[in-house]
Each structure stands twice: as structure tokens, then as C-alpha cells.
Amino acid sequence: MEPVEPTPEPAKLRAENSLARALRDLVFPPSCVHCGSLVEASPLRHVCAACEPLIVRVREPHCPCCGHPFFGDTEGERLCVHCEGLQPEFGLGKTAVLFKGPARALVHELKYRHGLHVLEDIAALVAGHAEVSAFLRGAVLVPVPLHPRKERERGYNQTRHLAETIARAVGGEGTRVEELLRRVVDTQTQTNLDRERRRANLKNAFALAPGAAINEGQSYIIIDDVFTTGSTLNACARALRRAGCLKVNVVTFGHG
């Protein structure tokens, strides 16, 4: 399977794209995905200056399994309440932001409103997170796959687009996307299921994609938009482990 290499953007092309965006924003000012106000003088293009500070960036100390921050004093390494009983098949997990407020609005725009335009803000938040971006750099990013039926209905796999955009944003030699997994079971939606039912729902749901090649010495990072219970990510990691991956970690944009 051929890897998807992030294509470098020449300086001239970047300048042309920036100018085109500036002109488009002047004629059609973007509105904030969270409050609906016009976006002006904000570091993000789809979250206004008033809502942008409401995005909670995850900082240390945080859970080594899912990345959720520990609030208050902590002693030693331990799993948070979100990961108790998970029995992770992956090594480390990191997340950039908490899944609430404007961050939740960005993900909902991407997943449910065909809002591929917000990927630049999501990628900017991930790339701007020093710990997460350094963790991603040089790794093979493996997006969580959708079942073919679900992808036909939605028209795209948002996680694949997310992985490709993040790979370009964080840069680094060797950072690339490989679609190593396929979803072989058309599972019911996970939204209203608890952890145990999610785990049962995802049993044997993922398998290695046809033609996928595993390099035992390579670092693989599974990419998803949100860490909820970790069941989906764990099922993906289990499939990669069975295929021979020795170093598997996870990164999500949000947690919640």
C-alpha cells in the first residue's frame, strides 16, 4: 500500500493561498462555528476572538493513556477515571484540547455538516500544541477507518482528512499517512453506548487493509477526532498489534 505523503507547499503557493483567503474573507467574512459572530482579528479562521480563549488546551500533567489532564496535584504515573478498565492495546495517548465549547463545534462542523474547511483550524490547534506535534513528527499516522457504507453516506472519512492535514501541519521527515486499517463490521453508532457495550460492539470490527505492509521498527500513531471511552482506538490498536506492529500510540484532537 502506497503511503500518502504530505505535499510540501511552496512559498509562492502559500502566499497566493493566503492572499486568496484574505480576499475571500473580506467579501464573505467567516462566521464563528460556536457563536455565529463574524470572525475578525482571531488566530483561527472559524472561531471568533471572543470564543477562541474558551478552547481548553491540554497541558501536563495528564493521563499517559488518553491525554486527559489531571487537575490538582498528582503523584506518580496513573490512569485517569476515563481509562480505568480499558486495558489499552496501545502505548501512549495524547490529545490537544478538551472536547467542549468551540472545540466541540469544530468537530461537529467537520463530521456532521460537511465542514472540511474547519480542518485548517483543527490542524493549527494540533500543530500549535508543542507536546502533541513533537509526538506526531516522524511517525506514520493511521486514521480510524469508516465502514464503506458509512463513508458513502457521509461522502468522506473525516479522520483520513484530519490525519492528512495534521501530517502537513506538523511536518518533519517521515511524517506521513498510511491507511493500514479497514472496518470490516458495519457496527451500530457508538454515541449512546457505555464502555462495555462499545467494546462488544467493536469486537473484530477492524482488520488490516489489503496490501498493507507493516514495518516492525516503525512508530505508528492512530488518529481520531475525539477520545471518548477509547474503545474504537483500542480496537484499532489491537488489529495493528495482531498484524505485527510493535509500537502503536494514539492521538486525538479532542477528549470528552
Residue pairs with C-beta under 8 A, 6 or more apart in sequence:
1 178
1 179
1 180
1 209
1 210
1 211
1 212
1 213
3 140
3 176
3 177
3 178
4 164
4 167
4 176
4 177
4 178
4 179
5 176
6 164
6 167
6 168
6 171
6 175
6 176
6 177
7 168
9 17
9 168
21 45
25 39
25 45
29 38
29 39
29 40
30 38
30 39
30 45
30 46
31 37
31 38
31 39
31 46
32 38
32 39
32 46
32 47
32 48
32 50
32 51
32 102
33 46
33 47
33 102
33 105
33 106
33 108
33 109
33 115
33 118
34 47
34 48
34 51
34 54
34 101
34 102
34 105
35 48
35 50
35 51
37 48
37 50
37 51
38 48
39 45
39 46
39 47
39 48
39 49
40 48
40 49
41 49
42 48
42 49
42 52
43 52
43 124
44 52
44 121
44 124
44 125
45 120
45 121
46 106
46 109
46 117
46 118
46 121
47 55
47 102
47 105
47 106
47 121
51 101
51 102
52 102
54 101
54 102
55 97
55 101
55 102
55 103
55 125
56 97
56 98
56 100
56 101
56 103
57 96
57 97
57 125
57 129
58 67
58 68
58 69
58 94
58 95
58 96
58 97
58 98
58 129
58 255
59 69
60 69
60 131
61 69
61 70
61 74
62 68
62 69
62 70
62 94
62 95
63 69
63 70
63 78
63 79
63 80
63 82
63 83
63 93
64 77
64 79
64 92
64 93
65 79
65 80
65 83
65 86
65 88
65 92
65 93
65 230
66 80
66 82
66 83
66 93
66 95
66 227
66 230
66 255
67 93
67 94
67 95
67 227
67 251
67 252
67 255
68 80
68 82
68 83
68 95
68 98
68 227
68 255
69 98
70 80
79 86
82 227
82 229
82 230
82 255
83 230
85 195
86 195
86 229
86 230
86 234
87 234
88 230
88 234
88 237
89 234
89 237
89 238
89 241
89 248
90 222
90 233
90 234
90 237
90 248
90 249
90 250
91 247
91 248
91 249
92 135
92 249
92 250
93 227
93 230
93 233
93 249
93 250
93 251
93 252
94 131
94 132
94 135
94 249
94 250
94 251
94 252
95 132
95 227
95 251
95 252
95 253
95 254
95 255
96 125
96 126
96 129
96 132
96 251
96 252
96 253
96 254
97 103
97 125
97 129
97 253
97 254
97 255
98 254
98 255
98 256
99 107
99 226
99 254
99 255
99 256
100 256
103 125
103 253
103 254
104 254
104 256
106 118
106 121
106 122
107 122
107 225
107 226
107 253
107 254
109 115
109 118
110 116
110 118
110 119
110 122
110 158
110 162
110 225
111 154
111 158
111 225
114 155
114 156
116 156
116 158
116 161
119 161
119 162
119 165
120 165
122 162
122 165
122 166
122 253
123 162
123 165
123 166
123 168
123 169
124 169
125 253
126 132
126 133
126 136
126 166
126 169
126 170
126 251
126 253
127 133
127 166
127 169
127 170
132 251
133 169
133 170
135 221
135 249
135 251
136 166
136 167
136 170
136 172
136 175
136 221
136 251
137 170
137 171
137 172
137 175
138 172
138 173
138 174
138 175
138 219
139 174
139 175
139 218
139 219
139 220
139 221
139 249
140 174
140 176
140 177
140 178
140 180
140 218
140 219
140 220
140 221
141 163
141 166
141 167
141 175
141 176
141 177
141 178
141 221
141 223
141 251
142 163
142 177
142 178
142 179
142 180
142 181
142 220
142 221
142 222
142 223
142 236
142 240
143 157
143 159
143 160
143 162
143 163
143 177
143 179
143 222
143 223
143 224
144 159
144 181
144 222
144 223
144 224
144 232
144 233
144 236
145 157
145 159
145 160
145 179
145 181
145 182
145 183
145 206
145 209
146 154
146 157
146 159
146 183
147 183
147 185
147 186
147 187
148 183
149 186
150 183
150 186
151 157
158 225
159 223
159 224
159 225
160 177
160 179
162 223
162 225
162 253
163 177
163 223
164 177
166 223
167 175
167 176
167 177
178 212
179 209
179 212
180 208
180 209
180 212
180 214
180 220
180 240
180 243
181 206
181 207
181 208
181 209
181 212
181 236
181 239
181 240
182 206
182 207
182 208
182 209
182 210
183 205
183 206
184 204
184 205
184 206
184 207
185 202
185 204
185 205
187 201
187 202
187 205
188 201
190 198
190 201
190 202
190 228
190 231
190 232
193 201
194 229
195 229
195 231
198 229
198 231
198 232
199 231
199 234
199 235
201 231
202 231
202 232
202 235
203 235
205 235
206 235
206 236
206 238
206 239
207 239
208 214
208 239
208 240
208 242
208 243
212 243
214 240
214 243
214 244
214 245
216 244
216 245
216 246
217 246
218 245
218 247
219 247
219 249
220 240
220 245
220 247
220 248
220 249
221 248
221 249
221 250
221 251
222 233
222 236
222 237
222 240
222 248
222 249
222 250
222 251
223 250
223 251
223 252
224 232
224 233
224 250
224 252
224 253
225 252
225 253
225 254
226 252
226 253
226 254
226 255
226 256
227 233
227 250
227 252
227 254
227 255
227 256
228 256
233 250
233 252
237 248
237 250
240 248
241 248
